Each structure stands twice: as structure tokens, then as C-alpha cells.
Amino acid sequence: MTWSAQVWHVFRKDLVTRWTGILFFAVMLLVSMTDVVSAVETPWAAFSSIALPGAFAGIVIGAIATDQPARSDVFWATQPLRPDAVATAKLLYVLLIVLIAMTSTVVALRYFHVGTAALITAVGGRLWLVLCYAIPVAHLATISIDRLDPNGRRARIVVLMLVLLAVVVATIGRAEPVMQVIRALPTALYVLAFLGGVALFVRSYQLRERSPFVSGASIVCSLLMLASMVASTTPDRAAPVAAAAPVTVDSASVAFTALRDSNTGSMRVTLNHADVQAGMLYRLATGTLTVVMRDGSRMSMLLGSRWMSVRPGGPRQAPGIALAGADSTARAPREPTVFDEIRLLPPAFERLRQDSVSRLLLDWTLETHQLHEVARFPLRDTLPHRDNGAEVQCISGEAKVDGRGLEIEVNVRWLPLVLPSSWWDRTEAMGRSVFALHDGSAMTLTPLVARSFHSGKGTPDQFGRRVASAGYTLRVDTAFGANPDTDLASVATSQMVVAVPRLRTTRRFHAEFGMP
Amino acid sequence: MNAIEVQDLSYRYRRTVDALHGITMTVTAGAIHGLIGPNGAGKSTLLQCCAGLRYATTGRVLLSGHDARRVDPISTHALGYLSEAIRLPPKMTLAQVERFIAPLHPRWDAALAASLRTSFGLDASRTCGTLSRGEHMKAAMLCALAPRPTLLLMDEPFTGMDVLVKDEIVRGLLAGALETGTTILIASHDLAELETIIDHVTILGRGRLLASGAMEALRERYRRVTVVAGPAAIGAPVTEASWMGVERAGRRLSFMADATHTSLRAEVMQQRFPDAEQITIEEPSLRELFATLARDAERHTALETSA
């Protein structure tokens, strides 16, 4: 059998016997892909970030452990196989796994309509990163071969150790002094380490026993390759990207700040509202993010509400609601500052691009709404109320008072309610839930627990044909927002007020952020 | 023509442990050559050096006149190697293993493989990782025999096998060797089994060569002497330095010595044991030969160490 035929023979054998592991890895990739292309961070994002390199290491180490390089008691060595053919087959196997990983990267980038030039840059960078991980993994398998067994039981321990090592390396890698050393190393050294690493891998298959020199040199090459990987993935520390001048919208001052976290690749744009008016609702309506690549190509994506995350306890609503004859100021929550935060969440997607992104252009619309009372009724009551063609029903449940606060279960239905905005989310429903206390004052409540929440989203026309309902538990906690002087027992006998926001102002903004 | 020629071979593990010291031996082509010795004698290391799985520290191994270090013995000389330490790929079924190695061997005998599989009672659909120790050894033997090697090195091939299978293998090996002229170098602790098939033997002890040659020649070379003393027990200072494996039990004394040694001559024996009721001089069995030579080597090593 010729050398090339032997390479193909061993390679094919590995594919046939390890297809379940490869399939598992592909599934893991698919799962991680959903995280990449998804607009929001998926629950399994953290899991796949560990499981994916773990699965990668598992199938590579497993294949190498089966046909170990040390030659005294390995099966392949008792067969007429050339050691360099076996080593080449193993390298091909590693490359195949790398290519599978790269395919997902290419698909993700095509999904984001990345131009060809930027695609080549991004794929090249990613390929280098994956190889800088793959070759040390292969080396780990060869140099620790005395501690591996063909059944792979100990190999799993090695995989676990590798993941822990990666965590340690990543943690250390973020330390600035270490990063300075890593960045100071010339790129040529990394390339030499890579080439040397491949040569040492092939060499280790030709030896009859483990060589301390080859093992030591392999460790040095592996560390250099890992350093290159760390240097590539942590280019800069988080730094402010840009800050636009504050603008005034309906007497409220809105300031923009943007912060890019290079470690995660995410960007946070925060809109800080100051001097907000009582009874006003400030909300981001729509937004467009345009990513400009270094080759000039650009892509845009619509920012919906899913792109926004609201910090708990900071509703995008002015404190209090202007109610007839009510003094809302005295009962206002203690934190009058409200803010919006847009978390540009392509962490994986931006990481894929590495340095391919040149600028980010952000266009969005800020709306202000005036809240208008549309219904007022006592709790423990069902009261249909019509306002502007919308029927509102409030069905209250039990109110329980304990030492620290009051808990009321409330169900509200709007039949049908045409909202003046495009988006319907939980915070809007919450914003309309206001209690009028028995003394005539009002108190905005922030539900701590929302249950059975249901809402729709879409254009106003679409939404207008739906029935929206919200069921949640309202908890008035003396430690959270409620006036400590409030007689909690009296809340149970208070009235429920439902207010509907009406559009007052629409302002469009534009900001541009250059990538550091 | 010698199939294997070992010339002054020494091997040192990790530069500290001497496994073999200046071994020189030959394995005649077509012979079934036994390699015996206690644990740690260096049998496996010697076999691995012959198979090219280890390189000698000094000395060399010639396979059909070619240095094993310069050619790949397994490819070049159709060498089969079987060891209890070898682990078949655990994730592969036996059928997959056969499919994998068959194309690598030009003389692969599919019929023999099928026949061995049947006689060993092996299920080809089972993965090697699930086989018991005995089954694993049988599968490994199948993989070593089916390529019809011209030179077969076997390291403890009977491990984990029952008597019936052992018997089958022994008969199979003999038949195969006779039919194809395969040279077999076999290391085993199963001396009873080995004695029935080998025609040559090499005995190792603590990495040194104790004896090597044709079985008949070795038996001819040594003699087992048994002396039954008369009513007066045998006195204490009756041994000679050339006697090996001296054992006393009541009035009975036995030892082994070189057949050519003058002390074994009848008149000398008569002089030494004048009151003996019976003196028997016979050829030793392989087991006796091995045990005596190995113990003697141990004794010498201990003396050297204490000195």
C-alpha cells in the first residue's frame, strides 16, 4: 500500500469509528450558530462557549489516543503502516474538524451578508485562531500519551484539564502585564511556533519512545500558539467609543454614551434621561444598526425591542402619573433618573469579524408619550371600561399584606387596544398599572414577579386585532420604591388606574462609532 | 539462514534501568523458538527490539540479514507481532478491525480469519473495548495469524485462554508453521504448553542470556541428578560450585549440572555418595531447566550485589 493510500486508509478509519463524536461536535456547532445569528444572547451561549472547545478537544484527543505515537504497545505499530502516514492522517483528521468549525463561521458571516474581501479576512483570522487551539490540543494528546489509555477514560480527564487550562489562560490573558508581553512577541515567532508544532507532531510518531526534548519543544510551541490565540481574541480593553452631545426632548435631557467591550465584542449604548417630566413615557421606538466593514461593504439590521435590555428597577417611565388632583411627586420612586440601554449584541458575530469592522452607524427614534388615564376602578372588581374604542377589563385577585409589603394578583385585559407604538412589551403593561391610594394620591408599582404574561408584538394594525392581556403579581414592598409612610392595608381598598400612553413627540437621532 | 540474529543487544529504559545486557542469540528460519524467563527478565523488550518497536541501546537485531533498525521489519519482512499488552482499537468492532488491517497485508487469509473467528467463538460485531481479556487475546491472535506472516513474534499469547482454545492454538500454530514455514519466536510462562511445540529455546534471567539453543541440545547439555541416601543421612558439605538448583528433602538430594562436568561421572558420584541407595541421572524437563537456571542466575546476581 502506498504512503498516500495508507494516509487515506487511516483517515477513513478514524471517520468511520469516530462519526458519533464528530456528529456531536457538529450539533454543538449548530447550537452555537443559533447563538451567533440570534439577535439576543441565548441561554446556552455560556454553555456552548465551554462545550464547543471541550467537544473539539474530546474528538481530537480520542482519535490520537486510539493510535498513540509511543510505539511499544500500540496496535497500529504492529501493522505495516508508516509512522509518518499515521501522523499525516491524524493531522488531516484535526484539519477536518477545523474545517467543520470554519464552515459554520463562513455560514454565519454569509448570513450577515459580509462582503467577499471582509469574509476572507475574517475567515483567515478565525482559521488561525482555531488552528492555534487545535495544534496544542493535538500536542497535549501526544505528550501526555503515557497517561492516556485507548479507551479514552483518562482522555476525558485530560479534556477537563484542558478546559480548566483554557479558563486559566483566558483569565491570565486579560491581565494587562501578561498581555503586554504577549503583544510584544513578533508575529513571525507565532508562525514559527505553528510550523514547528506541526513538525514535532509528525516527529513524535516516528519515535519509539517519548523524547523529553520533543515533549518540551511541543509544550513551548503550544504555549506560543495559545498566546497568539489570546492576543488575537483580546485586542484591547473595554473603552469608551464615543459620546454624543446631550439633546433635549420635551424638557428631558438625553445623553448618549457608548462603550465597547473588546473582550466580549459587545457594545453598549446608553441613553441617560434627566429631568424627565411626570406622566411622560420615553421610549426607543425603532433603530437601525449599520456595520461598515473595512473593505467598504456595509450591512444593516433593524433593532427591535429584543435588542434592548432594561435594567431591573429602571423602567423607562417618568416617576408618577399626572392624575387629577393627585400629588405624584411625594409618592414618586426614589430613583428619578431613567435610562435606556441598547446592548448591541453581536458578541459572537463581532468576534468573527475581528478587525474587519470599521464603523458602526446607529440610527434610532426616540418617542415621548403622555400617559392618559383610561380606567379607574376598585380592586376586587371587574369593570369593563371603554376608552377610544378599547375595552379594558381589570380582574383583581387576592391582596395579601405581610410585614414587609403588600402582594396583589392582578389580571388586566385590553379588548382590543390599538397601541400608539409599534412594540408592546412587558414594561408598557407595567407602566400602566398604577394604584390610586385611598387618600387620592397615586403610586407607580413595579412588579417583582410577572406571571402568565402574554403579549403580542407587531405593527399597530396587526396588534389592534388582538386581545392583549397581562397577568402578574404586584408587590408593594416598603424597601423598594413605595413610600414607607404608606398604609399598606389601605392599598387593598384602593383603586386601580389604567393609563394609556399617547404619542407626543418623535425625534430621530444618529450616532457614529469608529472601532478602536 | 537465520531468521533472527541478535548481536550483543543491550537495552536501557529511560537511561537508568538496564533491561537487556549483551544478548546474543539466533532464531533459525522455520523454527518454533521459545523465549522463557521470570518476570522482568527482558523477554518483552527483546521481542519489541526484534519487531522494531524499540531501538536497542547497543548491539543490533538482524532479520534475514537486514538490520531491524534500518528497515521497517513489520512491512519488509511480513512480521507478525502479538502481545498481551497490545490493545485493539476499543471503539472498533472486530469486523472493522479486520477490514482495516486486511488491505495492509498482501497475504491476508480471509478464510483463515473466518475459521479462527469461528473456532475462537468471537462475535465480529462486538467492539473490541467490550471483549473480555481472553476474547481480546483471541482477537489479537486472529489479527496476527490471518496475515500469514513469515516471522511471528508472540509475547504471552496464551494469556486468558482456556485449555481447549490453548490446545487449538498450539495445534494451529504447529500446523501453520509446518505448512508455511513460518518462524515463530514465542515468549510464555506456560512452560508445559510451550514444551510441546518449541524446538529451540532461549532462557533469559535479569536481562542476561542464561542459555540458548535447540531443545534437544540443551537437554543433552544438562543432567538432573537425584540421590537417595542410605540410612545415614547425606552430610551437609556435599555440594559443588558447578551444581545448580540443589534441593534436599530428607534422604533425598537433587541438583542439576552440566552433563560434561567431571563430577557427573559415575565413579566420581560413587565416591561422593558411597552410602547412596540410588543415584539417578536423567535429562531435565524444560520446567526444571528453566527453574534451575533462573534461580542460579538470581543467586549469582545476589552474590554480585552483596560483593
Interface residues (C-beta under 8 A of the other chain):
Chain A: M1 Q6 H9 K13 V16 T17 R18 T66 D67 R71 S72 D73 V74 F75 A77 T78 Q79 P80 L81 R82 D149 P150 N151 G152 R208 E209
Chain B: Q48 A51 L53 R54 Y55 D72 I74 S75 G80 Y81 L82 S83 A85 I86 R87 L88 P89 P90 K91 M92 Q96 F100 I101 P103 L104 H105 G129 A144
